[in-house]
Amino acid sequence: MGMELAQAKVQGGNKMESINVDFLVIGGGGGGITAANTAKGLGKSVAIIEKRKLGGECTWTGCVPSKALIRASNIAHNINNLKDYGLVVQNELELNTNNVMAHVRAVREKVYVDETPEIFESKGIKVFLGEPEFLDNHQVKIGDTIIRAEKIVITTGSRPAIPSIEGIESISYLNNNNLFDLEFLPESLIAIGGGPISIELSQALHRLGVKVTIVHRSGEILKRDDQELAEILKQALVKEGIEIMINTKPVKVAHRGGGVVLTVKDENNEEKEIHADMLFTGVGRKANTEGLNLENAGVEYSAQGIKTDEHLKTTAPNIYACGDVVGPYRFSHIAEYQAVIATTNALLPIRKKVDYSNIIWATCTDPEFAHLGITEAEAREKYGANIKIFTYEYKNLDRAKTDLATTGRAKFICDHHDKLLGAHILGKNAGELIHEAQIIKSFNIPFSKIQSVIHAYPTYSDITRQAGKQDYIQKLQNNPFLKVLKKMTSRDKKE
């Protein structure tokens, strides 16, 4: 459709308004906000379309509210275990959680203050709220407006996948989209799924007094993470009182007696019913591609999301895509990383490729679980026995002893050149600690060199230095010159 026809088009008796911009962003989450700001910083005229509210899933249904809830739950947990710290409550203490979800929503609003349309309009970025649809690869219609852009980036995110369970469509159930809208917490909850969202929120709700049962089809939770450490985390969750049913398939679900009943089959194909007040599903994500009319723009997509090349360009020459709608890693920090690459590739004469070799994420359980690079299993599959593994236990850290946070382990995987392939930390502050390993890996620094860097005492960061010291000592022991010197020294002592 040409611009003249677009301007003359009439819908519902109103003449369509038409505007032109250099760069159009479709989706106002973390990736979209980053793309819009980057393009504006490059001196381009920019517009952004968001279906509901700027901020996207991270602000409204993901990172921000979940971490606010987790923080509240950890405080409740510490209060309920004051005796472990030598503290005694003289009078009876009873926690009331009736206001916790209101607190979570208040935190969301505080974050949103910096993401309102007015903020972006003040920067010169036009904001449109509503449902966009492509007319062709340069024109997008939203309401009574047609936006024509030279370059476009799609970053429409993802939503919770609906599990294939008989009866799921006929009941009211929770996922991360509606959990934070609850006024009061249920007394009991069944959580389906063993991924990060389900595990994080299950522990948080349990610590706030909800009886939680996790139902997971696989035999392993957090299957993308190091399984040795994932097993330690699972045992810690069970010790807290969370029931985890692995190798268990949800079959059907129904409302009964004011709650829900979930029928499951175990690994022996035996059926069992589980009763709870509410059901939560956390079984993966689905890319948001519906309603965009991507076919009109020549953008190919599948159930997994929009198809892009290594430069994040779609099958339309002027359209790029990033974030959850592309994958393969659905994290806010990856969306922002991809957004910078997609935007600069679209607007500048460069062709930067995405590189996931230094992929990093953290699961905010207690203890935290941080992931960098490849796991031990992946390293052994790729390199065989030609790798080195260095581990250090939290129970050996003085700071962990002072904090009563001795559950955990750090694992560092190196190749035979002493270069870091992956790092996995389970323990307090793991999400912060992993970044020292990220620097080592990203800048290709031999892992053993970290032992010579002075670390403050007593801190959790010493866990990386201690593992690096193991590597350094091993290198010394394998040094041919030092081996000869050791033999000569031993011979002199005997004489």
Summary of the structure (lengths in Angstrom):
residues: 495
radius of gyration: 26.3
end to end distance: 95.6
largest distance: 107.0
contacts: 1667
relative contact order: 0.11
helix: 38%
strand: 25%
